[in-house]
Amino acid sequence: MKLSELFSLERGNSPLVNYGALERGIHAVRLEMCQSTYMNERAPFDYVAGRTEAMQTGLARMVGAALDAVQALAPTSALS
């Protein structure tokens, strides 16, 4: 399988297809996480506070870094 096929928008990435529009410069990112990073995977399937807080902190840092990179790469007029 070619790398382009592996990351193809037709392979179950419908949110990317629905929200991204590369021809117009609109990109979409899909992030998937294992449920065990923030909740018990056995009944009662509740959230685990310590895991949730750590996950939120890491996620906020990742999203912040991604936004910083986009702003650094994008022309000023594209962000207004």
N, C-alpha and C positions, 0 to 999 in steps of 0.2 A: 504494500500500500504506500502510495506517495504521501509525503508530508502534507501537501495541499489537500489531499483527500481526507487525511486524519482530522484536520481542523476545518473541514468544509462546513459551510453554514447549513447545508442540507442534512447533516447528520445529527438530528435531534436538538439543534440549537435554535428552536423557534423564537425564543426571546431575542436572540441576536438578529434574526431575520426581521422580526417585527419592529425592533427599535433602532437597529443600525441601518444606515443608508450611506455606504461608502462613496457612492458617486456624488453625494452632496457633502462629504466630509464629516458625516455623523457616524461615530464609532460606538460600539456597545461592548461591554465586558461582562462575562459570565463567571461567577465565582461559586464553586460548590465546596461545601465542607462536610466532613463526616459528623453525624449527629453526636457521636461520643465526645466531640470537642466542647459541647455545651449542654448535654442532657444525658440522662440515663437511657440506655437503649432497651431496658426491660421495664415492664409495668411497675410503677404507674407512669413511666415516660416523662418524669418531671425534669425541670431545669435544675442544674447544679450551680448554685450561686458562684462559687469560686471559679469554676470553669467558665461560666458566662462572662464574668468580669475580665478574666484573662483574654478570652476570645475577643471581646469588644475592644479592649485596648490594642491588641494586635491588628484587628481589622481596621480600626480608626487610623493607625499608623500606615497601613498598606494603602488605604484609600487616599489618605493625605499625601503620601509620596507620589501616587499615581496622578493626582490632581496637580501637584507641583510640577511634575514632568510635563504634563499636557500644557500647562500655562507657560512653561519655559520654551516649549517647542512651537506653540501656536502663534501666529501673527496677532498682534494686539487687536486688530479690527475684528478678528474671528471670535473673540471672547466677549465682545460687548453686545 
